[in-house]
C-alpha cells in the first residue's frame, strides 16, 4: 500500500529565532515591571504577586513557542505554540517548497495570511505546503529544504 514511501514518523522542531526570544524576554520584563510595580502600591501584595505570576507565565509561553511538524503515516501533522494544530493528508498535498523568512510583522502562532494561506509561525525560514483545495499552509522550519524534500518523498 505504501510502496515506495517512507512510513516511519519523522519530526521537525523549530524554536523561535534567538533574537525574537531576546525581544520577548525584554518585553516581558518591562511589561511585568511597568504593570506590577505601580499596582503593588494600590492593591494588596498577594494580588500583585498573582498578577506578576500570570504575566511571567504568559511571556514564558511566548518565549518557549515552537513549531512542530510530524510526518506521520497518513499526513503532515503541524502544531505551533502547543495549542494550534492541523493535519494535511498526503493525498491533499500538491507541492511543498522552502518559502520566505517570516518576521514579526507576519506574527507568530496561528495566522491567517493573504492568498488563502494559513500560517503556523514562530519566525524565521518557512515551508509552503500547497493543497488540492487551492489553499496553502506556511509553517516555520529551521531546515526548510529538508522538510520540503521529506514531504515530497511521501506525496
OpenMM code with the backbone's topology and positions (N, CA, C; nanometers):
from openmm import Vec3, app, unit

residues = "UNK UNK UNK UNK UNK UNK UNK UNK UNK UNK UNK UNK UNK UNK UNK UNK UNK UNK UNK UNK UNK UNK UNK UNK UNK UNK UNK UNK UNK UNK UNK UNK UNK UNK UNK UNK UNK UNK UNK UNK UNK UNK UNK UNK UNK UNK UNK UNK UNK UNK UNK UNK UNK UNK UNK UNK UNK UNK UNK UNK UNK UNK UNK UNK UNK UNK UNK UNK UNK UNK UNK UNK UNK UNK UNK UNK UNK UNK UNK UNK UNK UNK UNK UNK UNK UNK UNK UNK UNK UNK UNK UNK UNK UNK UNK UNK UNK UNK UNK UNK UNK UNK UNK UNK UNK UNK UNK UNK UNK UNK UNK UNK UNK UNK UNK UNK UNK UNK UNK UNK UNK UNK UNK UNK UNK UNK UNK UNK UNK UNK UNK UNK UNK UNK UNK UNK UNK UNK UNK UNK UNK UNK UNK UNK UNK UNK UNK UNK UNK UNK UNK UNK UNK UNK UNK".split()
positions = [
    Vec3(0.0816, -0.1208, 0.0000),
    Vec3(0.0000, 0.0000, 0.0000),
    Vec3(0.0854, 0.1263, 0.0000),
    Vec3(0.1879, 0.1278, 0.0835),
    Vec3(0.2760, 0.2437, 0.0888),
    Vec3(0.4050, 0.2158, 0.0120),
    Vec3(0.3944, 0.1425, -0.0939),
    Vec3(0.5107, 0.1046, -0.1722),
    Vec3(0.5871, 0.2274, -0.2194),
    Vec3(0.7166, 0.2280, -0.1897),
    Vec3(0.7993, 0.3400, -0.2323),
    Vec3(0.7944, 0.4592, -0.1389),
    Vec3(0.7166, 0.4506, -0.0307),
    Vec3(0.7067, 0.5612, 0.0635),
    Vec3(0.7722, 0.5237, 0.1951),
    Vec3(0.8359, 0.6203, 0.2586),
    Vec3(0.8914, 0.6018, 0.3914),
    Vec3(0.7750, 0.6092, 0.4903),
    Vec3(0.7530, 0.5032, 0.5696),
    Vec3(0.6363, 0.5012, 0.6573),
    Vec3(0.6705, 0.5326, 0.8031),
    Vec3(0.7965, 0.5542, 0.8357),
    Vec3(0.8308, 0.5880, 0.9735),
    Vec3(0.8029, 0.7363, 0.9980),
    Vec3(0.7644, 0.7670, 1.1232),
    Vec3(0.7388, 0.9064, 1.1590),
    Vec3(0.8701, 0.9845, 1.1600),
    Vec3(0.8620, 1.1086, 1.1195),
    Vec3(0.9765, 1.1977, 1.1170),
    Vec3(0.9302, 1.3304, 1.1734),
    Vec3(1.0045, 1.3877, 1.2688),
    Vec3(0.9619, 1.5105, 1.3353),
    Vec3(1.0633, 1.6219, 1.3130),
    Vec3(1.0120, 1.7404, 1.2800),
    Vec3(1.0930, 1.8611, 1.2630),
    Vec3(1.0491, 1.9608, 1.3694),
    Vec3(1.1418, 2.0079, 1.4509),
    Vec3(1.1141, 2.1016, 1.5597),
    Vec3(1.1837, 2.2336, 1.5301),
    Vec3(1.1092, 2.3439, 1.5394),
    Vec3(1.1665, 2.4764, 1.5137),
    Vec3(1.1313, 2.5694, 1.6284),
    Vec3(1.2333, 2.6223, 1.6949),
    Vec3(1.2136, 2.7205, 1.8012),
    Vec3(1.2106, 2.8602, 1.7422),
    Vec3(1.1530, 2.9527, 1.8162),
    Vec3(1.1547, 3.0927, 1.7766),
    Vec3(1.3013, 3.1373, 1.7654),
    Vec3(1.3374, 3.2150, 1.6626),
    Vec3(1.4762, 3.2613, 1.6487),
    Vec3(1.5251, 3.3333, 1.7750),
    Vec3(1.6543, 3.3186, 1.8007),
    Vec3(1.7148, 3.3742, 1.9222),
    Vec3(1.6905, 3.5224, 1.9420),
    Vec3(1.6996, 3.6013, 1.8360),
    Vec3(1.6795, 3.7464, 1.8507),
    Vec3(1.5350, 3.7775, 1.8908),
    Vec3(1.4397, 3.6992, 1.8416),
    Vec3(1.2998, 3.7192, 1.8792),
    Vec3(1.2788, 3.6812, 2.0254),
    Vec3(1.3478, 3.5739, 2.0693),
    Vec3(1.3350, 3.5301, 2.2080),
    Vec3(1.3882, 3.6362, 2.3030),
    Vec3(1.4988, 3.6990, 2.2655),
    Vec3(1.5539, 3.8071, 2.3481),
    Vec3(1.4542, 3.9224, 2.3551),
    Vec3(1.3933, 3.9567, 2.2413),
    Vec3(1.2924, 4.0630, 2.2391),
    Vec3(1.1733, 4.0316, 2.3279),
    Vec3(1.1255, 3.9065, 2.3243),
    Vec3(1.0136, 3.8662, 2.4099),
    Vec3(1.0540, 3.8747, 2.5562),
    Vec3(1.1760, 3.8332, 2.5873),
    Vec3(1.2251, 3.8405, 2.7251),
    Vec3(1.2304, 3.9845, 2.7751),
    Vec3(1.2845, 4.0733, 2.6951),
    Vec3(1.2936, 4.2152, 2.7340),
    Vec3(1.1538, 4.2749, 2.7485),
    Vec3(1.0662, 4.2482, 2.6516),
    Vec3(0.9290, 4.2976, 2.6589),
    Vec3(0.8576, 4.2441, 2.7827),
    Vec3(0.8801, 4.1181, 2.8163),
    Vec3(0.8183, 4.0579, 2.9340),
    Vec3(0.8635, 4.1236, 3.0632),
    Vec3(0.9935, 4.1467, 3.0745),
    Vec3(1.0469, 4.2116, 3.1953),
    Vec3(0.9936, 4.3540, 3.2079),
    Vec3(0.9964, 4.4288, 3.0974),
    Vec3(0.9477, 4.5676, 3.1014),
    Vec3(0.7982, 4.5748, 3.1318),
    Vec3(0.7194, 4.4893, 3.0664),
    Vec3(0.5742, 4.4911, 3.0879),
    Vec3(0.5394, 4.4511, 3.2304),
    Vec3(0.5993, 4.3443, 3.2777),
    Vec3(0.5703, 4.2979, 3.4136),
    Vec3(0.6090, 4.4046, 3.5150),
    Vec3(0.7237, 4.4668, 3.4970),
    Vec3(0.7676, 4.5730, 3.5889),
    Vec3(0.6750, 4.6935, 3.5821),
    Vec3(0.6390, 4.7344, 3.4611),
    Vec3(0.5556, 4.8531, 3.4429),
    Vec3(0.4149, 4.8334, 3.4988),
    Vec3(0.3658, 4.7106, 3.4999),
    Vec3(0.2306, 4.6849, 3.5492),
    Vec3(0.2305, 4.6540, 3.6986),
    Vec3(0.3195, 4.5674, 3.7418),
    Vec3(0.3147, 4.5167, 3.8789),
    Vec3(0.3659, 4.6182, 3.9806),
    Vec3(0.4740, 4.6870, 3.9505),
    Vec3(0.5311, 4.7804, 4.0493),
    Vec3(0.4331, 4.8920, 4.0852),
    Vec3(0.3730, 4.9621, 3.9884),
    Vec3(0.2759, 5.0662, 4.0279),
    Vec3(0.1523, 5.0093, 4.0993),
    Vec3(0.1077, 4.8905, 4.0579),
    Vec3(-0.0109, 4.8326, 4.1199),
    Vec3(0.0150, 4.7818, 4.2603),
    Vec3(0.1389, 4.7469, 4.2906),
    Vec3(0.1690, 4.6939, 4.4233),
    Vec3(0.1447, 4.7979, 4.5320),
    Vec3(0.1523, 4.9260, 4.4980),
    Vec3(0.1222, 5.0319, 4.5949),
    Vec3(-0.0283, 5.0484, 4.6133),
    Vec3(-0.1080, 5.0083, 4.5148),
    Vec3(-0.2527, 5.0276, 4.5162),
    Vec3(-0.3304, 4.9066, 4.5669),
    Vec3(-0.2820, 4.7869, 4.5374),
    Vec3(-0.3574, 4.6663, 4.5734),
    Vec3(-0.2747, 4.5793, 4.6671),
    Vec3(-0.3375, 4.4874, 4.7381),
    Vec3(-0.2621, 4.4007, 4.8309),
    Vec3(-0.1511, 4.3247, 4.7593),
    Vec3(-0.0455, 4.2935, 4.8324),
    Vec3(0.0721, 4.2299, 4.7728),
    Vec3(0.0414, 4.0912, 4.7161),
    Vec3(-0.0562, 4.0206, 4.7705),
    Vec3(-0.0920, 3.8896, 4.7176),
    Vec3(-0.1455, 3.9042, 4.5754),
    Vec3(-0.2309, 4.0034, 4.5546),
    Vec3(-0.2852, 4.0262, 4.4202),
    Vec3(-0.1745, 4.0668, 4.3236),
    Vec3(-0.0813, 4.1475, 4.3674),
    Vec3(0.0316, 4.1868, 4.2825),
    Vec3(0.1152, 4.0655, 4.2456),
    Vec3(0.1351, 3.9764, 4.3411),
    Vec3(0.2120, 3.8557, 4.3157),
    Vec3(0.1404, 3.7659, 4.2145),
    Vec3(0.0092, 3.7510, 4.2280),
    Vec3(-0.0690, 3.6706, 4.1341),
    Vec3(-0.0593, 3.7298, 3.9935),
    Vec3(-0.0732, 3.8614, 3.9830),
    Vec3(-0.0627, 3.9279, 3.8533),
    Vec3(0.0765, 3.9083, 3.7935),
    Vec3(0.1802, 3.9212, 3.8756),
    Vec3(0.3170, 3.9016, 3.8276),
    Vec3(0.3364, 3.7586, 3.7762),
    Vec3(0.2837, 3.6609, 3.8476),
    Vec3(0.2963, 3.5207, 3.8060),
    Vec3(0.2244, 3.4974, 3.6731),
    Vec3(0.1046, 3.5555, 3.6580),
    Vec3(0.0300, 3.5402, 3.5331),
    Vec3(0.1049, 3.6030, 3.4147),
    Vec3(0.1602, 3.7212, 3.4354),
    Vec3(0.2358, 3.7861, 3.3277),
    Vec3(0.3623, 3.7076, 3.2924),
    Vec3(0.4322, 3.6583, 3.3931),
    Vec3(0.5521, 3.5785, 3.3677),
    Vec3(0.5153, 3.4516, 3.2906),
    Vec3(0.4046, 3.3869, 3.3284),
    Vec3(0.3604, 3.2663, 3.2572),
    Vec3(0.3278, 3.2980, 3.1110),
    Vec3(0.2610, 3.4089, 3.0872),
    Vec3(0.2265, 3.4494, 2.9512),
    Vec3(0.3512, 3.4714, 2.8663),
    Vec3(0.4473, 3.5464, 2.9177),
    Vec3(0.5682, 3.5737, 2.8409),
    Vec3(0.6590, 3.4507, 2.8309),
    Vec3(0.6564, 3.3632, 2.9307),
    Vec3(0.7338, 3.2381, 2.9225),
    Vec3(0.6784, 3.1500, 2.8107),
    Vec3(0.5459, 3.1440, 2.7979),
    Vec3(0.4853, 3.0663, 2.6896),
    Vec3(0.5269, 3.1215, 2.5540),
    Vec3(0.5295, 3.2538, 2.5411),
    Vec3(0.5730, 3.3147, 2.4150),
    Vec3(0.7219, 3.2879, 2.3914),
    Vec3(0.8026, 3.2953, 2.4953),
    Vec3(0.9465, 3.2732, 2.4858),
    Vec3(0.9775, 3.1303, 2.4399),
    Vec3(0.8991, 3.0347, 2.4843),
    Vec3(0.9221, 2.8930, 2.4536),
    Vec3(0.8462, 2.8438, 2.3310),
    Vec3(0.7808, 2.9341, 2.2571),
    Vec3(0.6995, 2.8949, 2.1423),
    Vec3(0.7830, 2.8190, 2.0400),
    Vec3(0.7226, 2.7134, 1.9855),
    Vec3(0.7900, 2.6335, 1.8837),
    Vec3(0.6891, 2.5783, 1.7847),
    Vec3(0.7388, 2.5465, 1.6672),
    Vec3(0.6579, 2.4802, 1.5646),
    Vec3(0.7074, 2.3373, 1.5537),
    Vec3(0.6129, 2.2433, 1.5550),
    Vec3(0.6463, 2.1020, 1.5434),
    Vec3(0.5741, 2.0465, 1.4210),
    Vec3(0.6500, 1.9869, 1.3297),
    Vec3(0.5925, 1.9232, 1.2117),
    Vec3(0.6292, 1.7760, 1.2189),
    Vec3(0.5265, 1.6915, 1.2239),
    Vec3(0.5496, 1.5469, 1.2275),
    Vec3(0.4942, 1.4863, 1.0999),
    Vec3(0.5797, 1.4155, 1.0300),
    Vec3(0.5370, 1.3445, 0.9098),
    Vec3(0.4977, 1.2039, 0.9520),
    Vec3(0.3688, 1.1813, 0.9601),
    Vec3(0.3173, 1.0523, 1.0021),
    Vec3(0.2908, 0.9620, 0.8830),
    Vec3(0.2243, 0.8521, 0.9081),
    Vec3(0.1964, 0.7573, 0.8004),
    Vec3(0.0879, 0.8072, 0.7063),
    Vec3(-0.0042, 0.8917, 0.7556),
    Vec3(-0.1170, 0.9372, 0.6730),
    Vec3(-0.1096, 1.0830, 0.6303),
    Vec3(-0.0260, 1.1623, 0.6981),
    Vec3(-0.0233, 1.3034, 0.6646),
    Vec3(0.0780, 1.3819, 0.7448),
    Vec3(0.0779, 1.5120, 0.7209),
    Vec3(0.1654, 1.6063, 0.7889),
    Vec3(0.0874, 1.6651, 0.9059),
    Vec3(0.1400, 1.6473, 1.0262),
    Vec3(0.0761, 1.6977, 1.1473),
    Vec3(0.1565, 1.8195, 1.1936),
    Vec3(0.0894, 1.9349, 1.2024),
    Vec3(0.1564, 2.0601, 1.2370),
    Vec3(0.0979, 2.1126, 1.3679),
    Vec3(0.1867, 2.1567, 1.4569),
    Vec3(0.1433, 2.2161, 1.5837),
    Vec3(0.2338, 2.3357, 1.6130),
    Vec3(0.1730, 2.4454, 1.6560),
    Vec3(0.2512, 2.5627, 1.6938),
    Vec3(0.1990, 2.6143, 1.8278),
    Vec3(0.2902, 2.6575, 1.9115),
    Vec3(0.2596, 2.7120, 2.0434),
    Vec3(0.1901, 2.6087, 2.1320),
    Vec3(0.2001, 2.4823, 2.0982),
    Vec3(0.1404, 2.3777, 2.1784),
    Vec3(-0.0111, 2.3740, 2.1767),
    Vec3(-0.0738, 2.4661, 2.1053),
    Vec3(-0.2194, 2.4796, 2.1086),
    Vec3(-0.2809, 2.4630, 1.9702),
    Vec3(-0.2269, 2.5325, 1.8735),
    Vec3(-0.2854, 2.5345, 1.7394),
    Vec3(-0.2287, 2.4196, 1.6574),
    Vec3(-0.3187, 2.3434, 1.5931),
    Vec3(-0.2726, 2.2270, 1.5176),
    Vec3(-0.3599, 2.1999, 1.3969),
    Vec3(-0.3006, 2.1306, 1.3030),
    Vec3(-0.3741, 2.0867, 1.1844),
    Vec3(-0.3063, 1.9621, 1.1293),
    Vec3(-0.3797, 1.8908, 1.0468),
    Vec3(-0.3252, 1.7760, 0.9743),
    Vec3(-0.3588, 1.7924, 0.8272),
    Vec3(-0.2596, 1.7725, 0.7422),
    Vec3(-0.2796, 1.7760, 0.5979),
    Vec3(-0.2488, 1.6355, 0.5469),
    Vec3(-0.3489, 1.5682, 0.4928),
    Vec3(-0.3294, 1.4329, 0.4412),
    Vec3(-0.2465, 1.4385, 0.3130),
    Vec3(-0.1614, 1.3402, 0.2956),
    Vec3(-0.0698, 1.3395, 0.1817),
    Vec3(-0.1414, 1.3501, 0.0478),
    Vec3(-0.2590, 1.2902, 0.0360),
    Vec3(-0.3297, 1.2959, -0.0922),
    Vec3(-0.3861, 1.4348, -0.1232),
    Vec3(-0.3824, 1.5270, -0.0258),
    Vec3(-0.4272, 1.6648, -0.0475),
    Vec3(-0.3124, 1.7577, -0.0852),
    Vec3(-0.1900, 1.7132, -0.0689),
    Vec3(-0.0725, 1.7976, -0.0932),
    Vec3(-0.0347, 1.7948, -0.2402),
    Vec3(-0.0258, 1.9158, -0.2992),
    Vec3(0.0147, 1.9263, -0.4398),
    Vec3(0.1603, 1.9711, -0.4539),
    Vec3(0.2201, 2.0154, -0.3459),
    Vec3(0.3600, 2.0571, -0.3502),
    Vec3(0.4043, 2.1171, -0.2186),
    Vec3(0.5337, 2.1089, -0.1941),
    Vec3(0.5933, 2.1695, -0.0744),
    Vec3(0.7297, 2.2235, -0.1135),
    Vec3(0.7582, 2.3466, -0.0734),
    Vec3(0.8849, 2.4089, -0.1106),
    Vec3(0.9248, 2.5122, -0.0048),
    Vec3(1.0556, 2.5343, 0.0105),
    Vec3(1.1000, 2.6415, 0.1004),
    Vec3(1.0381, 2.7742, 0.0576),
    Vec3(1.0052, 2.8571, 0.1549),
    Vec3(0.9427, 2.9862, 0.1265),
    Vec3(1.0202, 3.0942, 0.2004),
    Vec3(0.9602, 3.2078, 0.2112),
    Vec3(1.0278, 3.3257, 0.2664),
    Vec3(1.0549, 3.3133, 0.4170),
    Vec3(1.1418, 3.4005, 0.4638),
    Vec3(1.1671, 3.4145, 0.6069),
    Vec3(1.0566, 3.5027, 0.6639),
    Vec3(0.9875, 3.4520, 0.7649),
    Vec3(0.8822, 3.5330, 0.8272),
    Vec3(0.9412, 3.6118, 0.9441),
    Vec3(0.8859, 3.7278, 0.9626),
    Vec3(0.9355, 3.8196, 1.0661),
    Vec3(0.8213, 3.8568, 1.1588),
    Vec3(0.8475, 3.9484, 1.2465),
    Vec3(0.7486, 3.9904, 1.3455),
    Vec3(0.6219, 4.0434, 1.2788),
    Vec3(0.6332, 4.1103, 1.1654),
    Vec3(0.5136, 4.1686, 1.1009),
    Vec3(0.4143, 4.0617, 1.0559),
    Vec3(0.4604, 3.9402, 1.0244),
    Vec3(0.3690, 3.8314, 0.9891),
    Vec3(0.3012, 3.7739, 1.1134),
    Vec3(0.3609, 3.7989, 1.2290),
    Vec3(0.3063, 3.7491, 1.3540),
    Vec3(0.3569, 3.6098, 1.3852),
    Vec3(0.3144, 3.5611, 1.5002),
    Vec3(0.3549, 3.4277, 1.5446),
    Vec3(0.2340, 3.3538, 1.5958),
    Vec3(0.2406, 3.2233, 1.5907),
    Vec3(0.1268, 3.1411, 1.6285),
    Vec3(0.0457, 3.1094, 1.5046),
    Vec3(-0.0840, 3.0928, 1.5224),
    Vec3(-0.1743, 3.0668, 1.4099),
    Vec3(-0.2086, 3.1995, 1.3438),
    Vec3(-0.1838, 3.2108, 1.2139),
    Vec3(-0.2048, 3.3367, 1.1419),
    Vec3(-0.2855, 3.3105, 1.0146),
    Vec3(-0.3753, 3.4013, 0.9824),
    Vec3(-0.4452, 3.3991, 0.8544),
    Vec3(-0.3720, 3.4978, 0.7645),
    Vec3(-0.3154, 3.4474, 0.6561),
    Vec3(-0.2321, 3.5268, 0.5668),
    Vec3(-0.3015, 3.5452, 0.4328),
    Vec3(-0.2528, 3.6368, 0.3496),
    Vec3(-0.3118, 3.6568, 0.2165),
    Vec3(-0.3010, 3.5315, 0.1287),
    Vec3(-0.3780, 3.5291, 0.0213),
    Vec3(-0.3746, 3.4229, -0.0800),
    Vec3(-0.4152, 3.2860, -0.0251),
    Vec3(-0.5207, 3.2857, 0.0570),
    Vec3(-0.5752, 3.1601, 0.1119),
    Vec3(-0.4692, 3.0771, 0.1818),
    Vec3(-0.3839, 3.1440, 0.2598),
    Vec3(-0.2745, 3.0782, 0.3301),
    Vec3(-0.2955, 3.0888, 0.4807),
    Vec3(-0.2749, 2.9778, 0.5481),
    Vec3(-0.2775, 2.9755, 0.6942),
    Vec3(-0.1352, 2.9562, 0.7419),
    Vec3(-0.0918, 3.0381, 0.8368),
    Vec3(0.0438, 3.0287, 0.8877),
    Vec3(0.0491, 2.9657, 1.0255),
    Vec3(0.1449, 2.8783, 1.0441),
    Vec3(0.1790, 2.8214, 1.1748),
    Vec3(0.3233, 2.8649, 1.1971),
    Vec3(0.3382, 2.9822, 1.2586),
    Vec3(0.4660, 3.0523, 1.2535),
    Vec3(0.5277, 3.0799, 1.3903),
    Vec3(0.6608, 3.0721, 1.3936),
    Vec3(0.7381, 3.1183, 1.5087),
    Vec3(0.8470, 3.2154, 1.4636),
    Vec3(0.8506, 3.2450, 1.3348),
    Vec3(0.9511, 3.3346, 1.2789),
    Vec3(1.0645, 3.2563, 1.2154),
    Vec3(1.1330, 3.3200, 1.1234),
    Vec3(1.2444, 3.2558, 1.0549),
    Vec3(1.2025, 3.1919, 0.9239),
    Vec3(1.2870, 3.1023, 0.8694),
    Vec3(1.2574, 3.0363, 0.7422),
    Vec3(1.1275, 2.9567, 0.7495),
    Vec3(1.0674, 2.9322, 0.6333),
    Vec3(0.9400, 2.8610, 0.6328),
    Vec3(0.9292, 2.7689, 0.5120),
    Vec3(0.8266, 2.6835, 0.5163),
    Vec3(0.7926, 2.5934, 0.4064),
    Vec3(0.6469, 2.6183, 0.3702),
    Vec3(0.6207, 2.6302, 0.2402),
    Vec3(0.4831, 2.6447, 0.1910),
    Vec3(0.4367, 2.5085, 0.1424),
    Vec3(0.3229, 2.4641, 0.1991),
    Vec3(0.2622, 2.3382, 0.1581),
    Vec3(0.1339, 2.3729, 0.0842),
    Vec3(0.1314, 2.3492, -0.0458),
    Vec3(0.0122, 2.3768, -0.1268),
    Vec3(-0.0791, 2.2555, -0.1255),
    Vec3(-0.2101, 2.2830, -0.1267),
    Vec3(-0.3068, 2.1735, -0.1218),
    Vec3(-0.3968, 2.1747, -0.2446),
    Vec3(-0.4634, 2.0628, -0.2666),
    Vec3(-0.5511, 2.0484, -0.3829),
    Vec3(-0.6717, 2.1409, -0.3754),
    Vec3(-0.7057, 2.1917, -0.2604),
    Vec3(-0.8190, 2.2829, -0.2458),
    Vec3(-0.7854, 2.4266, -0.2818),
    Vec3(-0.6654, 2.4509, -0.3316),
    Vec3(-0.6265, 2.5870, -0.3685),
    Vec3(-0.5809, 2.6703, -0.2505),
    Vec3(-0.5633, 2.6070, -0.1353),
    Vec3(-0.5142, 2.6771, -0.0178),
    Vec3(-0.3706, 2.6358, 0.0078),
    Vec3(-0.3086, 2.7011, 0.1043),
    Vec3(-0.1710, 2.6681, 0.1397),
    Vec3(-0.1525, 2.6838, 0.2899),
    Vec3(-0.0514, 2.6141, 0.3399),
    Vec3(-0.0104, 2.6274, 0.4792),
    Vec3(0.1351, 2.6693, 0.4774),
    Vec3(0.1656, 2.7729, 0.5537),
    Vec3(0.3024, 2.8203, 0.5683),
    Vec3(0.3454, 2.7847, 0.7098),
    Vec3(0.4513, 2.7068, 0.7223),
    Vec3(0.4962, 2.6624, 0.8541),
    Vec3(0.6440, 2.6954, 0.8717),
    Vec3(0.6782, 2.7459, 0.9899),
    Vec3(0.8178, 2.7777, 1.0193),
    Vec3(0.8994, 2.6501, 1.0259),
    Vec3(1.0222, 2.6572, 0.9731),
    Vec3(1.1126, 2.5424, 0.9766),
    Vec3(1.2561, 2.5923, 0.9721),
    Vec3(1.3371, 2.5441, 1.0649),
    Vec3(1.4786, 2.5830, 1.0617),
    Vec3(1.5532, 2.5091, 0.9511),
    Vec3(1.4912, 2.4036, 0.8966),
    Vec3(1.5500, 2.3271, 0.7867),
    Vec3(1.4478, 2.3141, 0.6733),
    Vec3(1.4161, 2.4245, 0.6057),
    Vec3(1.3094, 2.4211, 0.5052),
    Vec3(1.3368, 2.3273, 0.3878),
    Vec3(1.4590, 2.3162, 0.3423),
    Vec3(1.4879, 2.2270, 0.2296),
    Vec3(1.4648, 2.0812, 0.2691),
    Vec3(1.5127, 2.0432, 0.3872),
    Vec3(1.4960, 1.9054, 0.4333),
    Vec3(1.3495, 1.8714, 0.4563),
    Vec3(1.2729, 1.9644, 0.5153),
    Vec3(1.1314, 1.9392, 0.5408),
    Vec3(1.0543, 1.9260, 0.4100),
    Vec3(1.0753, 2.0173, 0.3172),
    Vec3(1.0014, 2.0103, 0.1908),
    Vec3(1.0387, 1.8848, 0.1116),
    Vec3(1.1657, 1.8429, 0.1160),
    Vec3(1.2065, 1.7197, 0.0484),
    Vec3(1.1415, 1.5972, 0.1131),
    Vec3(1.1358, 1.5964, 0.2453),
    Vec3(1.0742, 1.4837, 0.3165),
    Vec3(0.9249, 1.4739, 0.2850),
    Vec3(0.8579, 1.5884, 0.2765),
    Vec3(0.7157, 1.5874, 0.2393),
    Vec3(0.7016, 1.5376, 0.0964),
    Vec3(0.7877, 1.5854, 0.0057),
    Vec3(0.7829, 1.5430, -0.1336),
    Vec3(0.8016, 1.3928, -0.1506),
    Vec3(0.8864, 1.3320, -0.0697),
    Vec3(0.9086, 1.1878, -0.0775),
    Vec3(0.7840, 1.1083, -0.0350),
    Vec3(0.6975, 1.1695, 0.0452),
    Vec3(0.5803, 1.0981, 0.0957),
    Vec3(0.4533, 1.1253, 0.0155),
    Vec3(0.4585, 1.2212, -0.0750),
    Vec3(0.3367, 1.2529, -0.1518),
    Vec3(0.3397, 1.1893, -0.2893),
] * unit.nanometer
topology = app.Topology()
chain = topology.addChain("A")
for resn in residues:
    res = topology.addResidue(resn, chain)
    for name in ("N", "CA", "C"):
        topology.addAtom(name, app.Element.getBySymbol(name[0]), res)
